[in-house]
């Protein structure tokens, strides 16, 4: 298995591809402004190039911006300490700066990387079955929408199911969102939660990803405490945060 340093280095390299900058830019103390770019190696689940995307590994903010919002976003990220850039009420200030361009803050998420010294296979009281694409082809339904993505079926590489006899009660899936890093998502039926199903599926699938020479990563909204607790229980640790702005029409559609 890789070391934590190797995992960290790969993640920084991928974030640099995503943000059109250098890996070391995320370790600086001063903020970095990068020109928006549509690199085919970037993670696939956001349309690129983006107009405004803010990323932090903790020491600064790297802002990937289009030419037309560069001045407004630069002024915003340089006006506040790193942590406050991603919080309200400061985000209201960002929205006011972006409104003339028809944009608003949309997605804010925390990303987790595995601590290889803490990651271990956890148990649950149900049978676990590893599934390939043929095995989960019929599972693209709403109850498994975090584990599998119908819009990008070709990216779904593996899944691990928990079965109560012949009933699927939990499912974790992994998506090849970029070349070296695969994202894990998990769903558990409501009646089977708080029984260790999510952590068993997540931890064991993460180890399967490592066996295939890839790095598993995990994403959660800060307010989704159940998901954050699952990540921490499985040996994942907070690594970076992202804020992405989208068109006002897109944000309004999400809020309907």
C-alpha positions in Angstrom: 0.0 0.0 0.0 1.1 3.6 -0.6 2.4 5.8 2.2 0.5 8.8 3.4 3.1 11.1 1.8 2.5 9.4 -1.5 -1.2 9.7 -1.2 -0.9 13.4 -0.3 1.4 14.0 -3.3 -1.0 12.4 -5.8 -3.9 14.4 -4.4 -2.0 17.7 -4.7 -1.0 16.7 -8.3 -4.6 16.0 -9.2 -5.8 19.3 -7.6 -3.2 21.1 -9.6 -4.6 19.6 -12.8 -8.1 20.5 -11.7 -7.2 24.1 -10.9 -4.6 24.7 -13.7 -1.8 25.5 -11.3 1.3 23.8 -9.7 1.0 21.3 -6.8 3.1 23.5 -4.6 0.7 26.4 -5.1 -1.6 24.7 -2.5 1.2 24.9 0.1 1.9 28.6 -0.1 0.9 31.1 2.5 -0.3 33.6 -0.1 -3.3 33.1 -2.3 -2.9 32.0 -5.9 -5.2 33.0 -8.8 -5.2 30.6 -11.8 -6.8 31.0 -15.2 -9.8 28.6 -15.8 -8.9 25.7 -18.0 -10.6 22.6 -19.3 -7.9 20.0 -18.8 -9.2 16.5 -20.0 -7.3 15.0 -17.0 -9.5 16.9 -14.5 -12.1 15.2 -12.3 -15.1 14.7 -14.5 -18.1 15.6 -12.4 -18.1 19.4 -12.8 -18.4 21.1 -16.2 -15.1 22.8 -17.1 -13.8 25.4 -17.6 -15.4 26.8 -14.4 -15.9 30.5 -13.9 -15.0 30.4 -10.2 -13.7 27.6 -8.1 -11.9 28.1 -4.7 -9.8 25.3 -3.3 -7.8 25.1 0.0 -5.6 22.5 1.6 -5.5 24.8 4.7 -2.7 27.3 4.2 -4.1 29.4 1.4 -6.7 29.6 -1.3 -6.2 28.7 -4.9 -8.9 30.4 -7.0 -9.5 29.2 -10.6 -11.3 31.9 -12.4 -12.4 33.1 -15.8 -11.1 36.4 -17.1 -14.3 38.3 -16.5 -14.5 37.4 -12.7 -10.8 37.5 -11.9 -10.8 41.0 -10.3 -13.9 40.4 -8.3 -12.8 37.0 -7.0 -9.2 38.1 -6.3 -10.6 40.9 -4.2 -12.8 38.5 -2.3 -10.2 35.8 -1.4 -7.6 38.4 -0.4 -10.1 40.2 1.9 -10.5 37.4 4.5 -8.5 34.7 6.3 -8.6 31.3 4.6 -11.2 29.7 6.8 -13.7 32.6 6.5 -13.5 32.5 2.7 -15.6 29.3 2.8 -18.1 30.4 5.4 -21.1 32.6 5.8 -21.6 35.6 6.2 -18.5 36.0 3.9 -20.1 33.9 1.1 -22.9 36.5 0.9 -20.1 39.0 -0.1 -18.9 36.5 -2.7 -22.4 36.2 -4.1 -22.8 39.9 -4.4 -19.5 40.1 -6.3 -20.6 37.3 -8.6 -24.2 38.4 -9.2 -23.3 40.9 -12.0 -21.9 37.9 -13.9 -25.0 35.7 -13.4 -23.2 33.4 -10.9 -23.5 32.3 -7.3 -21.8 30.0 -4.9 -23.3 26.6 -5.4 -21.3 23.6 -4.2 -19.2 23.6 -1.0 -17.7 20.3 0.1 -15.0 18.8 2.2 -12.7 16.1 0.7 -11.1 13.2 2.7 -8.1 11.1 2.0 -7.2 7.8 3.6 -4.7 7.6 6.5 -3.1 4.4 5.5 -2.0 3.8 9.2 -5.7 4.0 10.2 -7.5 2.3 7.3 -8.6 -1.3 8.1 -11.4 -3.6 7.1 -14.4 -3.0 9.4 -17.1 -5.6 10.0 -20.9 -5.6 9.9 -23.4 -8.4 10.6 -24.3 -9.0 6.9 -22.8 -10.8 4.0 -20.5 -8.6 1.8 -20.2 -9.2 -1.9 -17.8 -7.5 -4.3 -19.6 -6.6 -7.6 -18.2 -5.7 -11.0 -20.1 -3.7 -13.6 -22.2 -6.6 -14.6 -23.1 -7.3 -11.0 -24.4 -3.8 -10.3 -25.8 -3.0 -13.8 -29.4 -3.3 -12.4 -28.8 -1.1 -9.3 -29.0 2.3 -10.9 -32.1 3.3 -8.8 -32.7 6.2 -6.4 -31.9 4.3 -3.2 -28.3 3.7 -4.5 -27.7 7.1 -6.1 -24.8 8.0 -3.9 -23.0 4.7 -4.5 -23.6 4.7 -8.3 -24.0 7.5 -10.9 -26.3 6.8 -13.7 -25.0 9.8 -15.7 -21.5 8.4 -15.8 -22.0 4.6 -15.7 -18.8 4.0 -17.6 -16.9 5.5 -14.6 -18.3 3.1 -12.0 -15.6 0.5 -11.5 -16.5 -1.6 -8.4 -19.2 -1.9 -5.9 -19.5 -3.7 -2.5 -22.9 -4.8 -1.4 -24.2 -5.8 2.1 -26.9 -8.5 2.0 -29.4 -9.6 4.6 -29.9 -13.1 3.1 -30.9 -12.1 -0.5 -31.9 -8.5 0.2 -29.4 -5.8 -0.6 -29.3 -3.4 2.4 -26.2 -1.3 1.7 -24.1 -0.5 -1.3 -20.8 1.3 -1.7 -19.5 2.2 -5.2 -16.3 3.7 -6.5 -16.1 5.9 -9.5 -12.9 6.6 -11.6 -13.3 10.3 -11.5 -9.8 10.8 -12.7 -6.8 8.7 -13.6 -5.2 8.0 -10.2 -8.0 8.8 -7.7 -11.4 7.0 -7.4 -14.2 8.4 -5.3 -16.3 6.3 -2.9 -20.0 6.8 -2.3 -22.2 4.8 0.0 -26.0 4.2 0.6 -27.7 2.1 3.3 -31.4 1.4 3.6 -32.9 3.4 6.5 -33.9 0.3 8.5 -30.3 -1.0 8.5 -28.5 2.2 9.5 -26.4 2.5 12.7 -25.3 -1.2 12.4 -21.9 -0.6 11.0 -22.9 -1.2 7.4 -21.7 2.0 5.9 -18.3 1.8 7.6 -17.8 -1.9 6.6 -18.6 -1.1 3.0 -16.5 2.1 2.8 -13.4 0.7 4.5 -13.3 -2.6 2.6 -14.0 -0.9 -0.7 -11.2 1.6 0.0 -8.8 -1.3 0.4 -10.0 -2.8 -2.8 -9.2 0.5 -4.6 -5.6 0.5 -3.2 -5.2 -3.1 -4.4 -5.8 -1.8 -7.9 -3.1 0.8 -7.6 -5.5 3.7 -7.2 -6.2 6.1 -4.3 -9.7 6.2 -2.8 -11.1 9.5 -1.8 -14.4 10.6 -0.1 -16.5 13.7 -0.3 -19.1 15.1 2.1 -20.9 18.3 2.8 -19.9 19.8 6.2 -23.5 19.5 7.4 -23.8 15.8 6.6 -22.5 14.6 9.9 -23.4 11.0 9.3 -21.3 10.9 6.2 -18.4 12.8 7.9 -18.5 10.4 10.9 -18.4 7.5 8.5 -15.3 8.9 6.7 -13.5 9.4 10.0 -14.5 5.9 11.4 -13.1 4.3 8.3 -9.7 6.0 8.6 -10.2 8.9 6.2 -9.0 12.3 7.2 -9.9 15.9 6.0 -7.6 16.9 3.2 -9.0 19.9 1.2 -12.2 22.0 0.7 -13.8 23.3 -2.4 -16.3 26.0 -3.3 -17.7 26.1 -6.9 -19.8 28.8 -8.3 -22.4 28.1 -11.0 -24.9 30.0 -13.1 -27.8 31.5 -11.1 -30.3 29.6 -13.2 -28.6 26.3 -12.2 -28.6 27.3 -8.5 -32.3 28.3 -8.7 -33.1 25.0 -10.4 -31.4 23.1 -7.5 -33.5 25.0 -5.0 -36.8 24.2 -6.5 
